[in-house]
Structures are given as structure tokens and as C-alpha cells.
Amino acid sequence: MDAGITRGEQPGRGVRRFLLRRMRVGVQLAQHHPLAEHPEIEIADAAAYPLRLPDRAANPVIHDQLSALFRDTRPHPRFHTPAVSFDLSQRDLRDGVTLAPAGEAALTAAPAGLTWRPLRGAPSLTIHLVLPREQSPLHRRVRAVAKTLAHELRWLPD
């Protein structure tokens, strides 16, 4: 069966996308960072610090979507891509050296010492179920279950 989940607005021929989740964009940062005191952070204020982004080769859609948030920002952001794609210690964040743009899902998985704050005025990130344009009964069942789950998790409005 062909089915998938995508983050962001990824094009595809011969497929239909169904919205599962829309989430705010913010930054993950150290709890002791000066910006952590604010309930929301201005995009320009976040851009004043080095911003950690995933390697574009590993995740071009998310890299482009997150870096685009800061495209017209002054000061010009300084992007940092770690040499290791996943650093469990997240030392650069814990030490307050960098901020990491991330969706609000980072709230539920925030390691000790880190927090997440929304960026004021940032567009939403989206997650879609992707199915073939011509759907079988099994595809329709997968879509129904995904929709039910999205509502149960309060990812979508009723």
C-alpha cells in the first residue's frame, strides 16, 4: 500500500494530501536563555542568535521552511548546521549558544534544561497524510483512522 506522512507543503504528482496537524513554529532554547523569559519571541530577536538548522541535504523541505522564516530579518541570521545530524546532548542549546527553530511538538519532547517558545507572526508548520489520487478501500480506512487520531490528539479543530 502506498501512503506516507510529510512535513511541510511537499508537492507530489498523482497524490492527494490530507491535513493532519497544523502547529505553531517557535524556537527551542535553554531555560536560562534571556529570551526564555518571554511568552512569545519576535523573529528578529531570535535572529540575533545563531540558529541551528537541520542539514539541508538530510531534510531540504524543513530546512528551507525554517530558514525562510528569517529571510527578510535584520539582523541577518547566522545559521549553524551541526556536523552530527542528531546530537542527543544538544549541548549548543543547553549552553545557550544557539536557538533551534522547531514546531510546537518540541514542547512534548523537551529534554531537561530546554524549553520552547513560539515565534510571533511565524506561519504554521503542517503535517499531511499522503495517499494516491485513486484510493482503494484500504486507503480510505487509513485516512479515516488518521483523521480520527488527529482529532483525538487535538491536532485539528472539530
Secondary structure, 3 states (H helix, E strand, C coil): CCCEEEECCCCCCCEEEEEEEEECEEEEEECCCHHHHCCCEEHHHHHCCCEECCCCCCCHHHHHHHHHCCCCCCCCCCEECCCCCCCCCCHHHHCCCCEEEEEHHHHCCCCCCEEEEEEECCCCEEEEEEEECCCCHHHHHHHHHHHHHHHHCCCCCC
